[in-house]
Amino acid sequence: MKDMHVFEREVNGRRYRVAAQSIWDPVRGRSVARQAVLGPATAPPVADLSATRTVGTQAIGDVGALIWVAEQLDLIGHIDRACGYLGAKGGPSIGELAVAVAIQRACSPGPKRDLAEFLDGAVPRLSCLPSSAFSGQAYHRVAQQVTDEQLEQAQIVIAKAAVARFELSADVLAFDTTNFELTRRGHAKSKRSDLRVVGLGVLVSETGHVPLLYRTYAGNSSDQAVLTACLDGLRALHQSLDDGECRERAQRTLVRDGGFWSPQLELDLDTVGYYSLISLPLGHAAAEQALQMAAKRGAMKPLPGKLAQVRAARVLTKVGNLDRTLVVVESQELLEGQKRGIAVALRKAKAELSKLDRLVRAKRISRSSLEQRIRKTLGREYLSRFVVTESGGDDQQPTLRWHVDAAMRRQLEKTRLGRRVLCTDHHLWSTGRIVQAFRGQWNVEELFRRAKKGGVVPWGPSHQWADGFIRLHTFATVLGLMLVSLAKIALGTGQSTLALMGDLAEIRATLVRTTTGGPGRRATVMIAPELSISQRRAVQAFDLERWLPSLLSCMTTRPVQA
């Protein structure tokens, strides 16, 4: 995407502000210029305030900030080149449509049929084409033509541009998956026939929560199969980042949770050039041994520096046939959460066991049914480890005795609860660096929270079920997540993403229509809002005054003193 140039031009004695851009026309084999008039550049007319009326507002801050980020990455150009300049003749290209949908989902999520109205309601312009060209029909026509291979190639070149322009740390990348509800699509892992879902796997940078690579899949696929399917993309991303950073073979590490563990997958990641860092399932034999080691007196030691509140134990051992470093990490936050969950589950289990006890005394349950219901009752939240049950008798007249063993519960809390077992082949890393790198997994979970309903860039609700529509819709949604993350990095703010976008959304131009007493149509004038200190910083960072020059002349709001 080339920068849009804004300048002034005199036409018939009046000065106008004009936006111009140059795009590549693959049919003609040359660049083509586009221009759009933004409005008069002369001073607003003298108006009678009693005859002035407000007729609406137009967005500046949030849309302008995301367009600025897209220009820094040449986002539209990268997408168009990767996808073969798809798009209708004289209409928006696939890059323009994808970026327009991405900005719409980040600023005002809605259906594609409202895309033209959304673009019309903003002062910053994504393209010099009229907003009416960005229709739902144009989006769906392009979506039927683009392929997975083209969009994956676009992801890789965009990731390379983002890492280079915003100096992202790409040595540690976190990967995770989630599901979104979708009408008439896929199957749920829970085997529910009434719930149709589509899965999304995303690879995120260690800093900034910036998505660099994603993959969609059927909702009933396993996590391991999803990551295996991404290996080619991971290899290409690794090579692309190495080329961009002029490094022969960088040491990159892939962080993921226990659902992705597989010895073969570990070897495959090593083949494509990635180190591995994973949270082992606690039921794994190596994890059990590590937990027993950590339970010994003095094994858990506090970490230095910023992680002084964290205790960890480290051991070098075999995981299957692989040499791995295991780190047992203690988390008070995780411990408190698990204890709350156990308390709720135990309360329900006590009620169910009391009910079973009454059925046994009334001789209204068989022994096989009793044992089955006991297993189901104690099958969650570690209850079977400290709730002791004894069933006897025959099938017609069973007996039941049960109690909660407090000592076993304390032992469980001391040796297992609140602990994770991290497994890595990065043997030279310090224990603190391993723990810090794994905490990057939270970045992906934070990204998914944004993409869920009510988040900053929601993926749904979506009523599209054709493969092409889902493909381009997901691509645009992940682009929106990337633009928002990079805007936060560019501004350097400590605000949450939701607060940042809300602050930018308040930078709006008020449209007023006034009577001047002269001949002709009533003039419509844009009035800049009063800006806070943080908003003025955003105006300067994202070059928003090019769309409304009076923005920087606005007074800063100050708190009223008592």
N, C-alpha and C positions, 0 to 999 in steps of 0.2 A: 504494500500500500504506500503510494507516494504521498508526501505531505501536501495538504490542500493549502494553496496560497490565497490569501485574502488581500485585496488591494482596492483602490478607489478609481473610478472612471467617470468622466463627465459625458453625459448624454443629453442633448437638447438643452444645454445650459444648466442642467442639474447634476449634482455629483451622487454617485451610487457606490455602495460597497459590493464587490463581486468576489465570489469564490471560484477558483479555477484548479483543475487537476489534469494530469496527463496519464492516460492508460494505454496499454499495449493492445493493439487490434491484431489478433493472429491471422485474420482473413486478409487484411490489407498488408500485413507484414510491416507495420510502422506504428508510431505513437499517434494517438488521437486526443485532442484537447476537449475538455468539457468545462462549461462555465454555468454558474447560477447566480442570480442577483439576490443578495441578502437583504437589501433595503436601501433607503436613502442615507447618504453620509452627511447631509447638511444638518444644521442644528434644528431641534424640534421647534415647531411653530409656537408663537405666543398664544396661550390658551386661556380661556375663561374657566377657572376651576369649577365654578358652579355648573358648567355645561360639560364637564368631563365625566366619562363613565368607564369603569373597569369592564373589559370584555373577556378576560381570561389570563392565563399564564403559560409560559413555555419553559421547558427544562433547559438548564445550562450546565450545572455542576456535574451531576453523575454521568450524563451522556457525553459531555465534553471531556471528562477525565478518561473514560474508557476509549474514546476515539483517539485521544492523545497516546495512550498506551499502544493501541493498534497501529498507529503511525510509526511509533518507535521501532516496532518489530517488522514493519512492512508486511503486516498480516495478510491483507488482501492479495498482495502480489505473490506471497509464498503459497497460498491456497490455490490461486489461479494457475500457477505454474505446475504445481503438483497434480492438479486435477485436469490439466489439458484445456484450460480456458473454457470450461463448460458455461452455458448460459444462452439465453435467447438473444438474437441479433437486435442490437439497439437497446437491450434491457440490461438488468444487473447481472454480473457474473456470479459464479458460485461463491467466490470469495466475498463479494459484497453482500450476498444474501446470508451467508453463514455468519459474518461479523454483525450484520444488522440484527439477526435473530439472537445472537449471543448478547448484544447490548440490551435488547428488549427483555430477555429473561433476567438480566442482572438489575435492570432499573424498574421495569413494569411488566412482570410476567403475564402473558396472555396468549391467545391463539394466533396463528399465523395470519388469519384474516384481518387482525387489528394491527398488523405490522406497519402498514402505510400511515394509519392514523397516529401511531406512536411516533414515527419519524417526523410527521408533520407537527407534532407537539413539542419539538425540541429546536432550539436555535442552532446548536452545532450540527453540521451536516457530515454524514458519512460518505456521501457521493453527490456529485452535481446532477445526477438524474433526479427527475421529479419523484416525490414520495409514492405516487400512485403506481410507479413501476415495480415497487416491492410488494407484490400481491401474494396471497396464498397460492394461487395457481402457478405463479412463477417459481415459488419455492418447491412445490410438489413436482413440477416438470424436471427441475434440476436434480431433485432427490432420486428420481428414477434412473438417472444416468450415471451418478457417481458410484464408485466401487470401494470396497473395504481397503484394497491395496492403495488406491489413490489417497484416501483419507489418512492411512497410516504413514505414507510418505510425507504428507503435509504435517502430521504431528511431529515427526522427527526433525524436519527443517525448522518448524516453529520452536520446538524445544531448544534446538541449538541457538537460535536467535535470542530466545529469552535468557538463556544462561549467559550468553556473551554480553547482551545489552545491560542486564540488571545484575550481573556478577553474582549469580546464584551459586550456592554450594551444591554440586551434583555428585560429590564423592560418596554420599550416603543417601540412598533412595528407599522410600518406604512403599510397600505394595499391600493393598487390601481390596476386598470385594464387598459389595452390598447388593440388595435387590430393591426394585421399584415395582409397585403394582401397575399393571397395564391390562386394559381390556383385551380379551381374546388373544393372549400371547403366553407361550411357555407353560411351565408347570412349577409349582412350588416344591421346595425340598421337603416340606412337611407333609407332602402327599395330599394336600387339600385340593379338591377338584374345583372349589369355588373361588380359588385365588390364582390369578394368572400374573406372572411376574417376568421381568427382564432383569438380567444381572449386569453389573457394571464393575469392572476391575480397573483401578487407577494407580499409577505410579507417581509419587509426589516427591518433590525436592525436600532436603532437610530443612532449609530455611524458606520461610515465606509461604508454605503450604501451596506451592505452585504445581499444578498437574502437568506432567511432561509426556505421559503416554497413558492411553486407556484402551480397554477392550470390552465390548458388549458380548453377552453370551446368554444362552437359554437359562431360565431360572432354576432348572433342576440339574445343572452341571456341577461337578465337584470343584473345590477351590484349586486342587492340584492340577486338574485338567485345564483350568483357565490360565494358570501361570505357565504351564507347559506350552499352551497355544501362543503365549506372548514371547516365547524365547527368541524367535526371529526378530521381532520388534526390539527386544532388549539388546540383541547383538548389534542391530543397526543403530540404535540410539547410542550405545557405548562407543561405536566407531565414530559416529557423527560428533559426539562431544569431545572425543580425543582429537579429532581433526580441528575442531573449533578452538581448542585450548593448546594446540600444537604439542601434544604429549604422545609419546610412543605407545604406552600402555598404562593408563591410569588405574589406580586401585579403587574400584568402586564396590560398594557394599549394598546388597539388597536386604532390607529389613521386612519381616513379615511375621504373622502370628502362627500359632500351632496348627491351624488347619491346613497349612501348606507343607507339612513335613513329609518328606519321602527321600530315601537314600538316592534313588535315581535322579530325582530333581536336584539334589545337592550336586551331583556330578554334572548334570546338564548346565547348571548355573556356572560352575567352574569352567566349563567348555566355552561358554559365551563371554567369559571374562569378568564375572562378578564373584566377590566374596559373599558369604552367607551369614546372616544373623537372624535367628528365629527363636521364638518362645516355644520350647518343647512342651507337648502335652504332659501333664503331671503323671498320667498313667504309663508313660514310656519307662522302660526298665532303666535307662540311663538317668532319667529325671528322678526316679525313685532313689537310686544310689546317691545322687547329688544331694537330695533332700536329707537323707540319713547322715551324710557327711556334715552338712550344714547344721544339723541338730546337735552336734557335739559341742561341748563347752569351749568357748573361745573361738569357734570357727567363723562366726559372723563378725565382721569388723567394719567400723564406719569408714566411709570413703572420704577423701580429702576435698578441699575446695567447696564449691557450691553444692556438692552432694553430701555435705557433712551429716545431714539428717538421714541418710540412707545407709543401711548395713548390707554387706554382700560377702559371699564366700566363693572361692574360685578353685577349680580343679581341672587338670588336663587328663582326658580319658578317651576311651573308644566308644563311639556311638555306632553300633553295628561294626562295619569294617573301616570306618572313617575316624581319623584323629580329630578330636574336637575339644575346644575349651568351653567348659560349662561354668556359668556364673549364677549362683542362687541369690536373688535380690529380694529384700524385704521391703514391702510397701505398707505403711500404716494406713494410707487411704484405702488401698485394696482390702486390707484386713478388716477395717471398720465396715466397709460395704458388704463383705462376705458374712460378717457376724450379724449384720442386720438381716441379710437374706436368710441365714440359718434360723434366726429367731422367728421370722414369719413362717418358714417352712415347718419348724418344730411345733409351733402352735397348731397348725393345720394337722400335722401328723398325730399329735396327742389326741385331737378330737376324733380322728379317723380310727386310731387304735382303741380308744374308749368305746367307739361304736362297734368295732369288731368284737371287743370283749363282751358286750351285751348280747351280740348275736350268738357268740359261743355259749354263753350261759343259757340262752333260750333255745339252744340246739337248732338254730335256723340257718347254719352255714356248714358246708363240708370242709374237710381239712385241705383239700386241693385248692378250693376257692379261697380259703383263708390265707394260705401261703402266697397265692398269687396276688391278693390284695395287699399283703404285708410288703412284698417286694416292690409293688408299685408305689406304696406310701413312702417307703424309705429310699426310693431310687433317685432322690434329688438332694442337692445341697449337703452332701457328706453325712446325711442322717444315719446311714447304715453303719458308720464308723463309731458312733457312740450311743445309739438307741439299741439296746439289747433286747431281742425277742426270743422266746422259747415256745415252740408249738409242739404239741404231742397228741396222744390219743389216736383213734382211728379215723377213717374218713367220715363216719357217721357222727361220732362224738369227739370232736377235736378239743384240745385245751390250748390256752394261750396265757403266757406270762410275759410282761415287758417292763422295762424301766430305763431311765436315762442315766447313763454312767457319767457323772461329772468329771471324774479323773480322766477318762478317755477323751472327753470333750476338751479339757484343758491341754492334754497332750496334742490333740489335733491342731488347736490354735497355736501351740508352740512350735510345731514341726512342719506344718503344711500351709495353713491359712495365711493369706497375705504374702505369699512367696511365689515368685516366678523362677523358672529355670531357663536361662538364656544359653543358646548353643551357637557357637561361631567357629569358623576356621581362620579368623583373624587373631592368630596366637600372639602377635607382637603388640596388639593394642593393650592399653592398661584397662583395669577393671572399670574405672570411672568412665573411660571413653566408650566401652561396650554398653554400659548402662545408659549413657547419654545418647548414644546412637539409637538404641532401642526405643527410647522415649519419642523419637521421631515418628513412630507408628501412630502416635496421637494425631499427627498432622493429617493423616488420611481420614481418621475418624472425624476430625473437625471438618474436613472437606465434605464428607458425606452428610454431616449435620446441615451444612449449607445447602446441599442439593436435595434434602428431604423437604416435604411439604412445610411451608412457613419459613424456609431458609432464605438466604440472600439470593442464590441462583437456583431455584427449584427445578428439578428435572420434570416433574409432573405437576398437575395431572396431564396425562397425554392420552388422547383417544385415537392415536395412530397405531396401526398394527402391521402395515406393510414394511418389509425389511428396509427398503430404501428410505422411507420416512423416518423410521427409528434410527437408522444409521446417521443421517444428517442432523436430526434433532439432538441426538446424544453428542455429536461432534460440536454443535453450536453451544450446548449446555456446558460442556467441559471448557470450551473457549471462553465462555462467560466467567466461569470459575477462575480461569487463568488471568483474565483481564482484571478482575477484582483484586486478586492476590497481588498482582504486579503494581496496581494503582496504590495499594497500601504500602508496598515496599518503596515506591517512588516518593510518596509523601513522607515516609519515615515517621509515622504516627504510632502511638501506643494504644490507640482506640481499637475496640473490637471491629470486626468487619461490618457487622450490622450497624454500629454507631457511625462508622465512617461513611457508609453509603447513605444513611439517613442525613448526615450533615451535608454531604454533597447534594442530595436531592433538594435541600432547602434553598440552594442557589438557583433561583428561578427569576425570569424576567416577567414583569407584570405588563400586560397589554392594556393600554388605555386609548379610548377614542374620544377626541375632543373637537369642539367647534371653534374655529378660528375667526369666523365672520367673513372669510374670503370665499371666492367661488370654488366649485369643485367638490369632490368627495371628501367626507370627514377623514382626517388623518388618524392613523393608528400608530402609536408611539410605544416603544419598549422602555420601561423604567427598570433600572437595576435595583436589586434588593439591598437592604442594609446588611453588611457582612460582619461576622465575628472574626476574631483574630485567626482562628484555625481555617475559616473559609477563605480569608484573604491569602493565607499561605497556599491553599489549594489553587486559588486563581493564578498565582504566580507559577506554581509547580507544573500545572497542566496547561499553561498558556491560554487560559479561558478568555482573556481580554480581547483576543483576536475576533471572537464572535460577538462581543458586546464591549466596545472600548470604554464605556462609562463604568465598568465593574470596578476598576482599580481606583476610581475617584470616590467610591462609596465610603461613608464614615464607618468606622469600626464601632460596633455596639459595646457599650461599657455598662457594668452593673450599676444600678441606681443606689447611691449611698443613702443610708438612713439619716 
